[in-house]
Amino acid sequence: MRFRFGTSNPFAFLFVRPQREEYLARYVLREHARGRSLREVLEDPYVRNRSSDGERARLLERPEIVAAIGERAVADLEDALAGR
């Protein structure tokens, strides 16, 4: 008997992110884009009720979240320098 996997890598399931993590990442990005601080968003009851400390830490490792935080930090610095 031979088993057939849907992909060529039988361990691909190990690298799939849970859908819940995707929803949390979208929420964090959306709220951060609305002007809320990252700390405020991560302390939001919606995020805290749906994730553990480790899951919130993993959110901060996602490239799209790091990029959004970096863009916001650069924009804040440019605004501060322009205000001088």
Contact map, one row per residue, 1 for C-alpha under 8 A:
111000000000000000000000000000000000000000000000000000000000000000000000000000000000
111100000000000000000000000000000000000000000000000000000000000000000000000000000000
111110000000000000000000000000000000000000000000000000000000000000000000000000000000
011111000000000000000000000000000000000000000000000000000000000000000000000000000000
001111111100000000000000000000000000000000000000000000000000000000000000000000000000
000111110000000000000000000000000000000000000000000000000000000000000000000000000000
000011111101000000000000000000000000000000000000000000000000000000000000000000000000
000011111100000000000000000000000000000000000000000000000000000000000000000000000000
000010111111000000000000000000000000000000000000000000000000000000000000000000000000
000010111111100000000000000000000000000000000000000000000000000000000000000000000000
000000001111111000000000000000000000000000000000000000000000000000000000000000000000
000000101111111100000000000000000000000000000000000000000000000000000000000000000000
000000000111111100000000000000000000000000000000000000000000000000000000000000000000
000000000011111100000000000000000000000000000000000000000000000000000000000000000000
000000000011111110000000000000000000000000000000000000000000000000000000000000000000
000000000001111111000000000000000000000000000000000000000000000000000000000000000000
000000000000001111101100000000000000000000000000000000000000000000000000000000000000
000000000000000111111100000000000000000000000000000000000000000000000000000000000000
000000000000000011111110000000000000000000000000000000000000000000000000000000000000
000000000000000001111111000000000000000000000000010000000000000000000000000000000000
000000000000000011111111100000000000000000000000000000100010000000000000000000000000
000000000000000011111111110000000000000000000000000000000000000000000000000000000000
000000000000000000111111111000000000000000000000000000000000000000000000000000000000
000000000000000000011111111100000000000000000010010000000000000000000000000000000000
000000000000000000001111111110000000000000000000000000000010000010000000000000000000
000000000000000000000111111111000000000000000000000000000000000000000000000000000000
000000000000000000000011111111100000000000000000000000000000000000000000000000000000
000000000000000000000001111111110000010011000000000000000000000010000000000000000000
000000000000000000000000111111111000000000000000000000000000000010010000000000000000
000000000000000000000000011111111100000000000000000000000000000000000000000000000000
000000000000000000000000001111111111000010000000000000000000000000000000000000000000
000000000000000000000000000111111111110010000000000000000000000000001000000000000000
000000000000000000000000000011111111000000000000000000000000000000010000000000000000
000000000000000000000000000001111111000000000000000000000000000000000000000000000000
000000000000000000000000000000111111100000000000000000000000000000000000000000000000
000000000000000000000000000000111111110110000000000000000000000000000000000000000000
000000000000000000000000000000010011111110000000000000000000000000000000000000000000
000000000000000000000000000100010001111111000000000000000000000000001000000000000000
000000000000000000000000000000000000111111100000000000000000000000000000000000000000
000000000000000000000000000000000001111111110000000000000000000000000000000000000000
000000000000000000000000000100110001111111110010000000000000000000000000000000000000
000000000000000000000000000100000000011111110011000000010000000000000000000000000000
000000000000000000000000000000000000001111111011000000000000000000000000000000000000
000000000000000000000000000000000000000111111111000000000000000000000000000000000000
000000000000000000000000000000000000000000111111100000000000000000000000000000000000
000000000000000000000000000000000000000000011111110000000000000000000000000000000000
000000000000000000000001000000000000000011111111111000000000000000000000000000000000
000000000000000000000000000000000000000001111111111100000000000000000000000000000000
000000000000000000000000000000000000000000001111111000000000000000000000000000000000
000000000000000000010001000000000000000000000111111100000000000000000000000000000000
000000000000000000000000000000000000000000000011111111110000000000000000000000000000
000000000000000000000000000000000000000000000001011111110000000000000000000000000000
000000000000000000000000000000000000000000000000001111111000000000000000000000000000
000000000000000000000000000000000000000000000000001111111100000000000000000000000000
000000000000000000001000000000000000000000000000001111111110000000000000000000000000
000000000000000000000000000000000000000001000000001111111111000000000000000000000000
000000000000000000000000000000000000000000000000000011111111100000000000000000000000
000000000000000000000000000000000000000000000000000001111111110000000000000000000000
000000000000000000001000100000000000000000000000000000111111110010000000000000000000
000000000000000000000000000000000000000000000000000000011111110011000000000000000000
000000000000000000000000000000000000000000000000000000001111111011000000000000000000
000000000000000000000000000000000000000000000000000000000111111111000000000000000000
000000000000000000000000000000000000000000000000000000000000111111100000000000000000
000000000000000000000000000000000000000000000000000000000000011111110000000000000000
000000000000000000000000100110000000000000000000000000000011111111111000000000000000
000000000000000000000000000000000000000000000000000000000001111111111100000000000000
000000000000000000000000000000000000000000000000000000000000001111111110000000000000
000000000000000000000000000010001000000000000000000000000000000111111111000000000000
000000000000000000000000000000010000010000000000000000000000000011111111100000000000
000000000000000000000000000000000000000000000000000000000000000001111111110000000000
000000000000000000000000000000000000000000000000000000000000000000111111111000000000
000000000000000000000000000000000000000000000000000000000000000000011111111100000000
000000000000000000000000000000000000000000000000000000000000000000001111111110000000
000000000000000000000000000000000000000000000000000000000000000000000111111111000000
000000000000000000000000000000000000000000000000000000000000000000000011111111100000
000000000000000000000000000000000000000000000000000000000000000000000001111111110000
000000000000000000000000000000000000000000000000000000000000000000000000111111111000
000000000000000000000000000000000000000000000000000000000000000000000000011111111100
000000000000000000000000000000000000000000000000000000000000000000000000001111111110
000000000000000000000000000000000000000000000000000000000000000000000000000111111111
000000000000000000000000000000000000000000000000000000000000000000000000000011111111
000000000000000000000000000000000000000000000000000000000000000000000000000001111111
000000000000000000000000000000000000000000000000000000000000000000000000000000111111
000000000000000000000000000000000000000000000000000000000000000000000000000000011111
